[in-house]
Amino acid sequence: MSPLDLPPLQRIASRIARLGGWTLELPERRLLWSDDIYALFEWPPGPAPSVEQAIELFAPEWRAQIRADFDACVRDGTPYDAEMEVITVSGARIWVRNIGQAVRGADGAISAIQGALLDISGQKRAEERAGRLADRLVTTLESITDGFFTLDRDWRFTYLNRQTEQLLQRARAELLGKNVWEEFKEAVGGVSYCAYQRAVRDNCAVEFVEYYPPLQRWLEGRAYPSDEGLAVYFRDITARKQAELALVRSNRALQLLSRCNDALIRVGHEHELTERICRIAVELGGYRMAWVGYAQQDAARSISVEAHAGEGDLEYLHSMNLSWGDAPAGGDCPAAQVLRGGAPVLLDDLALLDRGLAWVAAALGSGYRAAAYLPLRGEDGCFGLLALYTGGLFQDAAGETALLGELADNLAFGIGNIRVRDEQRRIQAHIRDQASLLDKARDAIVVRSIDQRVLYWNKSAQRLYGWAQEEVLGRSVDALLDDDPHAIEAATGIVLQCGDWSGEVTRRGKDGSALTVEVRWTLVSEDDGRPKAIMSIDTDITQRKQAEQEIKYLAFYDALTGLPNRRLMLDRLQHAMAVSGRGQHAGALLFIDLDNFKTLNDTLGHDQGDLLLQQVAFRLQSAVYESDTVARLGGDEFVVMVENLSRNPQAAAAQTTTIGERILLAINQPFILKGCEHYSSCSIGATLFEHEGNVGELLKRADLAMYQAKAAGRNALRFFDPQMQTAVNARMALEGDLRQALQLGEFCLHYQPQVGDGGRITGAEALLRWRHPQRGMVAPAAFIPLAEESGLILALGRWVLETACAQLLAWAAKPATARLSLAVNVSARQMRHPGFVDEVLATLARSGANPARLKLELTESLLVDDVEVTIAKMTALKASGLGFSLDDFGTGYSSLSYLKRLPLEQLKIDQSFVADVLTDPNDAAIVRTIVALGQSLGLSVMAEGVETQAQREFLFHHGCRAYQGYLFSRPLSAEQFDAFIAAR
């Protein structure tokens, strides 16, 4: 058998392993290959190559080495074993293991070289992959955020990654080759030590979590054993552990707060509540001891222990001299600091404090390590404290403080609620004792708490509002009666500040009906002055308000068209002129007169004339803006007041022209009367205004302009001609004369008698007259408005008052006139003067007149602005004996709520109502209403302008018993008045 011939099984194994044999016979240097080598080199079948040819089959970089190894083996028998690359016939490079050794003969000489070639390409590729994998593994281990290190069987470090250096705070060079337990002695016997030992002993993977004090870190690790030793992954979980501990504390805190809040809801007694909170803090919160103390207002300023719970609480508390005063016995105690300052005190380590302090020594002696003192705050400041003690340190001082602060605030809130509830019960018990008396009152009486909940509801309240007492107790008054919450809040503020409040409110009864109620509130206080409740006396004034509305409507609106009448129009015009004077806009007044209206009345009848007036009123309203005012002055005369026009005269005139043309067009459209079309037209006079002035003068200018439109052929619009200013100049001249008249003594007083039942003279009204040297006797209507506007009314009024007081003194000296009263008119400007009250009282004192005989007559215009000031002044004068009468009643804006509050004695029916009382149903209705209103308010009623016996009989029949007018006497001079009295 050839040296290269192998048994079949070995040939199969050799082929599988890609292992081929070769022999070099010496000295012939003939090379013999096995079939596997032929296959390895892809050499064609036939003779094997020569040695040189075989060497050329090796990669160029390996040829020198194989030649040297081969020559040494041939020369001196040196064996070789090397890995190198060969190149196959097809040019492929293959890694092989080349082995060669000498074969010696019997004589010891080298007779041949035998060797083998093993294809190791797969092994080399695996090694390359393993190398790359190892590089990647190292790169990965260096970049991961977990620490990783390996230990050999002797516990020496063999590898550490970069994160391990950071976590262990040691350099890699310091630890490699060192014993882990010698370098980290504190870990011996610990959790990680036991885990590593078990992993090696039981050959199993282990996990561990350990707090390592030298590093002040929590570490989590996993160890995996191997033949070489131990591989360990570990990470820093300090943040996670702290979060877990915080979560545990938070859950405990939430449970603590939840249980405490539950106690606040369920417990109704103060002592039981404080005891329950202390027990919960100890049993659930984990505190060693808890107590609640209240600051006492005794001489020692002691702190009373109201509740306590926990270990050693009584011994510790009894050892303390608890006081919140400034004395040394309590000045250094945290409880005193809290009660004095109202801020929490947190002591997170009592061991660090001065043990010489008695309270520190007592706390440490009782086993307490940390303590927290929390203020209990109410509306009046800090009234107590909650103190808590632990056997260890606080883990999260800030979080603990926040938790305990919330707990203390909730406890203080609960104590406050219980005290309020107890106080309410006490108030209710007291109110029930008075209920039988209050139920007998005619007015509704409601007692409400400061937060507006019903505490008492008498029978009259049930009758007025429809709600039974059991239905309303404890409910909100605002929601029950549909009160305006903002108004009630404001009224409550006034009551708390001033002690009482009154006003009118509109409410809803149980059945939904609207009620107008006059409300008078009085504050009910404790003995120490603290507000306790509000008692409200409610009077139903619905009927009175309806009467007021009826009077207002009859006095200010035209019955035929529903438009504002002259009175209301004049008032609005005065207001608009005042506003235009202060603002950035002008206004215009359009005086409208229907053309040929008398012809329509004469031909179609007054009923059709009234129908036309109603349709004209509707069209006028449709032709202007909602902000403009349309009024009927009387007959076929209408007025339109336009506001918010440009301050530029040309632009304002253009705007007014547009409105006027719209009105002309609207009136020119056909009207349907008696089923037939009727055409009409109107003449319009317009004038502009942009400052406060005389309303009558403005109307006159518009009226003059209207007549210009008539003269121009009707159905036209004309503006006031400046040449009409002649009348204005005359007015200015009158004002100049007026300023001199007082200095020259041109004024005098006339006295018109006032008559009571049976024609008895009860007094007189002082009426101002002006004896002008050229004009003669000037009527008050001609100069009083001018005096008001110019400010001369103050000096003029002062003269009138002085003269009237002198006349009263003169009358007092005569038996026939000693009991007469004298009425003096007071203008709004006089009344609003700051020194009016002092001036009146000083005048009375200087003159010596009896204040009880002086009556001041006021107009309703005083009740529009500053009514509270007016009431205060009237009250002050009333206290000195003066009387008050409301003049021209029914022509202004009197509010019945204010009317009732005014210290009046008398209402005077304006002569404009009396004049037509027998012919005008509206005036008759107004007179009857005023008389009824006066009687309901307990006021006397006097009628002005009584000129006929029929008028007097009408007034007497309807309850009016006082009169003034030409029926009895015209105004008389002082001498004439004396003669008039003497003649009676």
CORWOCOR-V976897 format. One record per backbone hydrogen bond with DSSP energy under -0.5 kcal/mol. CO is the residue of the C=O (numbers start at 1). NH is the residue of the N-H. If there is no record, write none. Layout:
# CORWOCOR-V976897
co:CO nh:NH
co:CO nh:NH
This chain:
# CORWOCOR-V976897
co:2 nh:5
co:7 nh:11
co:8 nh:12
co:9 nh:13
co:10 nh:14
co:11 nh:15
co:12 nh:16
co:13 nh:17
co:14 nh:19
co:15 nh:18
co:18 nh:119
co:20 nh:117
co:21 nh:34
co:22 nh:115
co:23 nh:25
co:23 nh:32
co:24 nh:113
co:25 nh:29
co:25 nh:30
co:29 nh:31
co:30 nh:25
co:32 nh:23
co:34 nh:37
co:34 nh:38
co:35 nh:39
co:36 nh:40
co:37 nh:41
co:38 nh:42
co:38 nh:43
co:41 nh:89
co:50 nh:54
co:51 nh:55
co:52 nh:56
co:53 nh:57
co:54 nh:57
co:55 nh:58
co:57 nh:87
co:59 nh:62
co:59 nh:63
co:60 nh:63
co:60 nh:64
co:62 nh:66
co:63 nh:67
co:64 nh:68
co:65 nh:69
co:66 nh:70
co:67 nh:71
co:68 nh:72
co:69 nh:73
co:70 nh:74
co:71 nh:75
co:72 nh:76
co:72 nh:78
co:73 nh:77
co:77 nh:79
co:80 nh:100
co:82 nh:98
co:84 nh:96
co:85 nh:59
co:86 nh:94
co:88 nh:91
co:92 nh:88
co:94 nh:86
co:95 nh:120
co:95 nh:121
co:96 nh:84
co:96 nh:98
co:97 nh:99
co:97 nh:118
co:98 nh:82
co:99 nh:116
co:100 nh:80
co:101 nh:114
co:103 nh:111
co:103 nh:112
co:105 nh:108
co:109 nh:105
co:109 nh:111
co:111 nh:26
co:112 nh:103
co:113 nh:24
co:114 nh:101
co:115 nh:22
co:116 nh:99
co:117 nh:20
co:117 nh:119
co:118 nh:97
co:118 nh:120
co:120 nh:124
co:121 nh:125
co:122 nh:126
co:123 nh:127
co:124 nh:128
co:125 nh:129
co:126 nh:130
co:127 nh:131
co:128 nh:132
co:129 nh:133
co:130 nh:134
co:131 nh:135
co:132 nh:136
co:133 nh:137
co:134 nh:138
co:135 nh:139
co:136 nh:140
co:137 nh:141
co:138 nh:142
co:139 nh:143
co:140 nh:143
co:140 nh:144
co:147 nh:234
co:148 nh:161
co:149 nh:232
co:150 nh:158
co:150 nh:159
co:151 nh:230
co:152 nh:155
co:155 nh:180
co:156 nh:152
co:157 nh:177
co:159 nh:150
co:161 nh:165
co:162 nh:166
co:163 nh:167
co:164 nh:168
co:165 nh:169
co:165 nh:170
co:171 nh:174
co:171 nh:175
co:172 nh:175
co:172 nh:176
co:175 nh:157
co:175 nh:178
co:178 nh:157
co:179 nh:182
co:179 nh:183
co:180 nh:184
co:184 nh:187
co:185 nh:188
co:187 nh:190
co:187 nh:193
co:190 nh:194
co:191 nh:195
co:192 nh:196
co:193 nh:197
co:194 nh:198
co:195 nh:199
co:196 nh:200
co:197 nh:201
co:198 nh:202
co:199 nh:203
co:199 nh:204
co:206 nh:223
co:208 nh:221
co:210 nh:212
co:210 nh:219
co:211 nh:213
co:212 nh:215
co:212 nh:216
co:212 nh:217
co:213 nh:216
co:217 nh:212
co:218 nh:237
co:218 nh:238
co:219 nh:210
co:220 nh:235
co:221 nh:208
co:222 nh:233
co:223 nh:206
co:224 nh:231
co:228 nh:153
co:229 nh:226
co:230 nh:151
co:231 nh:224
co:232 nh:149
co:233 nh:222
co:234 nh:147
co:235 nh:220
co:235 nh:237
co:237 nh:241
co:238 nh:242
co:239 nh:243
co:240 nh:244
co:241 nh:245
co:242 nh:246
co:243 nh:247
co:244 nh:248
co:245 nh:249
co:246 nh:250
co:247 nh:251
co:248 nh:252
co:249 nh:253
co:250 nh:254
co:251 nh:255
co:252 nh:256
co:253 nh:257
co:254 nh:258
co:255 nh:259
co:256 nh:260
co:257 nh:261
co:258 nh:262
co:259 nh:263
co:260 nh:264
co:261 nh:265
co:262 nh:266
co:263 nh:267
co:269 nh:273
co:270 nh:274
co:271 nh:275
co:272 nh:276
co:273 nh:277
co:274 nh:278
co:275 nh:279
co:276 nh:280
co:277 nh:281
co:278 nh:282
co:279 nh:283
co:280 nh:284
co:280 nh:285
co:281 nh:287
co:282 nh:286
co:288 nh:311
co:289 nh:389
co:290 nh:309
co:291 nh:387
co:292 nh:306
co:292 nh:307
co:293 nh:385
co:294 nh:296
co:294 nh:304
co:298 nh:301
co:301 nh:324
co:302 nh:296
co:302 nh:304
co:304 nh:294
co:304 nh:306
co:307 nh:292
co:309 nh:290
co:310 nh:313
co:312 nh:316
co:313 nh:317
co:314 nh:318
co:315 nh:319
co:317 nh:320
co:320 nh:322
co:322 nh:303
co:327 nh:330
co:327 nh:331
co:328 nh:332
co:330 nh:333
co:333 nh:337
co:334 nh:338
co:335 nh:339
co:336 nh:340
co:337 nh:341
co:338 nh:342
co:345 nh:347
co:345 nh:373
co:346 nh:348
co:347 nh:371
co:348 nh:394
co:349 nh:352
co:350 nh:353
co:353 nh:355
co:354 nh:357
co:357 nh:361
co:358 nh:362
co:359 nh:363
co:360 nh:364
co:361 nh:365
co:362 nh:366
co:363 nh:368
co:364 nh:367
co:369 nh:350
co:370 nh:390
co:371 nh:347
co:372 nh:388
co:373 nh:345
co:374 nh:386
co:375 nh:377
co:376 nh:383
co:376 nh:384
co:378 nh:381
co:381 nh:378
co:383 nh:295
co:384 nh:376
co:385 nh:293
co:386 nh:374
co:387 nh:291
co:388 nh:372
co:389 nh:288
co:389 nh:289
co:390 nh:369
co:390 nh:370
co:396 nh:400
co:397 nh:401
co:398 nh:402
co:399 nh:403
co:400 nh:404
co:401 nh:405
co:402 nh:406
co:403 nh:407
co:404 nh:408
co:405 nh:409
co:406 nh:410
co:407 nh:411
co:408 nh:412
co:409 nh:413
co:410 nh:414
co:411 nh:415
co:412 nh:416
co:413 nh:417
co:414 nh:418
co:415 nh:419
co:416 nh:420
co:417 nh:421
co:418 nh:422
co:419 nh:423
co:420 nh:424
co:421 nh:425
co:422 nh:426
co:423 nh:427
co:424 nh:428
co:425 nh:429
co:426 nh:430
co:427 nh:431
co:428 nh:432
co:429 nh:433
co:430 nh:434
co:431 nh:434
co:431 nh:435
co:432 nh:435
co:434 nh:437
co:434 nh:438
co:435 nh:439
co:437 nh:440
co:438 nh:441
co:444 nh:446
co:444 nh:538
co:445 nh:458
co:446 nh:448
co:446 nh:536
co:447 nh:455
co:447 nh:456
co:448 nh:534
co:449 nh:452
co:452 nh:477
co:453 nh:449
co:454 nh:474
co:456 nh:447
co:458 nh:462
co:459 nh:463
co:460 nh:464
co:461 nh:465
co:462 nh:466
co:465 nh:510
co:468 nh:471
co:468 nh:472
co:469 nh:472
co:469 nh:473
co:472 nh:475
co:475 nh:454
co:476 nh:480
co:477 nh:481
co:478 nh:482
co:478 nh:483
co:481 nh:508
co:483 nh:485
co:484 nh:488
co:485 nh:489
co:486 nh:490
co:487 nh:491
co:488 nh:492
co:489 nh:493
co:490 nh:494
co:491 nh:495
co:492 nh:496
co:493 nh:497
co:494 nh:498
co:494 nh:499
co:495 nh:499
co:499 nh:523
co:501 nh:521
co:503 nh:519
co:505 nh:507
co:505 nh:517
co:507 nh:515
co:509 nh:512
co:513 nh:509
co:515 nh:507
co:515 nh:517
co:516 nh:541
co:517 nh:505
co:517 nh:519
co:518 nh:539
co:519 nh:503
co:520 nh:537
co:521 nh:501
co:522 nh:535
co:523 nh:525
co:524 nh:532
co:524 nh:533
co:526 nh:529
co:530 nh:526
co:533 nh:524
co:534 nh:448
co:534 nh:536
co:535 nh:522
co:536 nh:446
co:536 nh:538
co:537 nh:520
co:538 nh:444
co:539 nh:518
co:539 nh:541
co:541 nh:545
co:542 nh:546
co:543 nh:547
co:544 nh:548
co:545 nh:549
co:546 nh:550
co:547 nh:551
co:548 nh:552
co:549 nh:553
co:550 nh:554
co:551 nh:555
co:552 nh:556
co:553 nh:557
co:556 nh:565
co:558 nh:562
co:563 nh:558
co:564 nh:632
co:565 nh:569
co:566 nh:570
co:567 nh:571
co:568 nh:572
co:569 nh:573
co:570 nh:574
co:571 nh:575
co:572 nh:576
co:573 nh:577
co:574 nh:578
co:575 nh:579
co:576 nh:580
co:577 nh:581
co:578 nh:582
co:579 nh:582
co:579 nh:583
co:586 nh:645
co:587 nh:689
co:588 nh:642
co:589 nh:591
co:589 nh:687
co:590 nh:592
co:590 nh:640
co:591 nh:685
co:592 nh:638
co:593 nh:683
co:594 nh:597
co:596 nh:600
co:597 nh:601
co:598 nh:602
co:599 nh:603
co:600 nh:604
co:600 nh:605
co:601 nh:605
co:605 nh:609
co:606 nh:610
co:607 nh:611
co:608 nh:612
co:609 nh:613
co:610 nh:614
co:611 nh:615
co:612 nh:616
co:613 nh:617
co:614 nh:618
co:615 nh:619
co:616 nh:620
co:617 nh:621
co:618 nh:622
co:619 nh:623
co:620 nh:624
co:621 nh:624
co:625 nh:628
co:629 nh:641
co:630 nh:564
co:631 nh:633
co:631 nh:639
co:634 nh:637
co:636 nh:594
co:637 nh:633
co:637 nh:634
co:638 nh:592
co:639 nh:631
co:640 nh:590
co:640 nh:642
co:641 nh:629
co:642 nh:588
co:645 nh:586
co:647 nh:649
co:648 nh:652
co:649 nh:653
co:650 nh:654
co:651 nh:655
co:652 nh:656
co:653 nh:657
co:654 nh:658
co:655 nh:659
co:656 nh:660
co:657 nh:661
co:658 nh:662
co:659 nh:663
co:660 nh:664
co:661 nh:665
co:662 nh:666
co:663 nh:667
co:664 nh:668
co:665 nh:669
co:666 nh:669
co:667 nh:680
co:671 nh:673
co:671 nh:678
co:673 nh:676
co:676 nh:673
co:678 nh:671
co:681 nh:595
co:683 nh:593
co:684 nh:718
co:685 nh:591
co:686 nh:720
co:687 nh:589
co:689 nh:587
co:693 nh:695
co:694 nh:698
co:695 nh:699
co:696 nh:700
co:697 nh:701
co:698 nh:702
co:699 nh:703
co:700 nh:704
co:701 nh:705
co:702 nh:706
co:703 nh:707
co:704 nh:708
co:705 nh:709
co:706 nh:710
co:707 nh:711
co:708 nh:712
co:709 nh:714
co:710 nh:713
co:716 nh:684
co:718 nh:686
co:721 nh:724
co:722 nh:725
co:723 nh:726
co:724 nh:727
co:725 nh:729
co:726 nh:730
co:727 nh:731
co:728 nh:732
co:729 nh:733
co:730 nh:734
co:731 nh:735
co:732 nh:736
co:733 nh:737
co:734 nh:738
co:735 nh:739
co:736 nh:740
co:737 nh:741
co:738 nh:742
co:740 nh:744
co:741 nh:745
co:741 nh:746
co:742 nh:745
co:746 nh:771
co:748 nh:769
co:750 nh:767
co:751 nh:753
co:751 nh:972
co:752 nh:765
co:754 nh:762
co:754 nh:763
co:755 nh:963
co:756 nh:759
co:757 nh:760
co:760 nh:756
co:760 nh:762
co:762 nh:821
co:763 nh:754
co:764 nh:823
co:765 nh:752
co:765 nh:767
co:766 nh:825
co:767 nh:750
co:769 nh:748
co:769 nh:771
co:770 nh:772
co:770 nh:778
co:772 nh:776
co:776 nh:772
co:776 nh:778
co:778 nh:770
co:779 nh:782
co:779 nh:783
co:780 nh:783
co:780 nh:784
co:783 nh:787
co:784 nh:788
co:785 nh:789
co:786 nh:790
co:787 nh:791
co:787 nh:792
co:787 nh:793
co:791 nh:794
co:792 nh:796
co:793 nh:797
co:794 nh:798
co:795 nh:799
co:796 nh:800
co:797 nh:801
co:798 nh:802
co:799 nh:803
co:800 nh:804
co:801 nh:805
co:802 nh:806
co:803 nh:807
co:804 nh:808
co:805 nh:809
co:806 nh:810
co:807 nh:811
co:808 nh:812
co:809 nh:813
co:810 nh:813
co:811 nh:814
co:814 nh:817
co:814 nh:818
co:817 nh:820
co:821 nh:764
co:822 nh:855
co:823 nh:766
co:824 nh:857
co:827 nh:831
co:828 nh:832
co:830 nh:833
co:833 nh:836
co:835 nh:839
co:836 nh:840
co:837 nh:841
co:838 nh:842
co:839 nh:843
co:840 nh:844
co:841 nh:845
co:842 nh:846
co:843 nh:847
co:844 nh:848
co:844 nh:849
co:849 nh:851
co:850 nh:853
co:851 nh:854
co:853 nh:822
co:853 nh:855
co:854 nh:883
co:855 nh:824
co:855 nh:857
co:856 nh:858
co:856 nh:885
co:857 nh:826
co:858 nh:887
co:859 nh:862
co:860 nh:863
co:861 nh:864
co:861 nh:865
co:866 nh:870
co:867 nh:871
co:868 nh:872
co:869 nh:873
co:870 nh:874
co:871 nh:875
co:872 nh:876
co:873 nh:877
co:874 nh:878
co:875 nh:879
co:876 nh:880
co:877 nh:880
co:877 nh:882
co:878 nh:881
co:883 nh:856
co:884 nh:905
co:884 nh:906
co:885 nh:858
co:885 nh:887
co:886 nh:889
co:886 nh:908
co:887 nh:860
co:888 nh:891
co:889 nh:910
co:894 nh:896
co:895 nh:899
co:896 nh:900
co:897 nh:901
co:898 nh:902
co:902 nh:904
co:905 nh:940
co:906 nh:886
co:907 nh:909
co:907 nh:942
co:908 nh:889
co:909 nh:944
co:910 nh:913
co:910 nh:914
co:911 nh:915
co:912 nh:916
co:914 nh:917
co:916 nh:919
co:916 nh:920
co:919 nh:921
co:920 nh:924
co:921 nh:925
co:922 nh:926
co:923 nh:927
co:924 nh:928
co:925 nh:929
co:926 nh:930
co:927 nh:931
co:928 nh:932
co:929 nh:933
co:930 nh:934
co:931 nh:935
co:932 nh:936
co:933 nh:937
co:934 nh:938
co:934 nh:939
co:935 nh:938
co:940 nh:907
co:941 nh:961
co:941 nh:962
co:942 nh:909
co:943 nh:964
co:945 nh:947
co:946 nh:967
co:948 nh:952
co:949 nh:953
co:950 nh:954
co:951 nh:955
co:952 nh:956
co:953 nh:957
co:954 nh:958
co:955 nh:960
co:956 nh:959
co:962 nh:943
co:963 nh:755
co:964 nh:945
co:964 nh:946
co:965 nh:968
co:965 nh:969
co:972 nh:751
co:973 nh:977
co:974 nh:978
co:975 nh:979
co:976 nh:980
co:977 nh:981
co:978 nh:982
co:979 nh:983
co:980 nh:984
co:981 nh:984
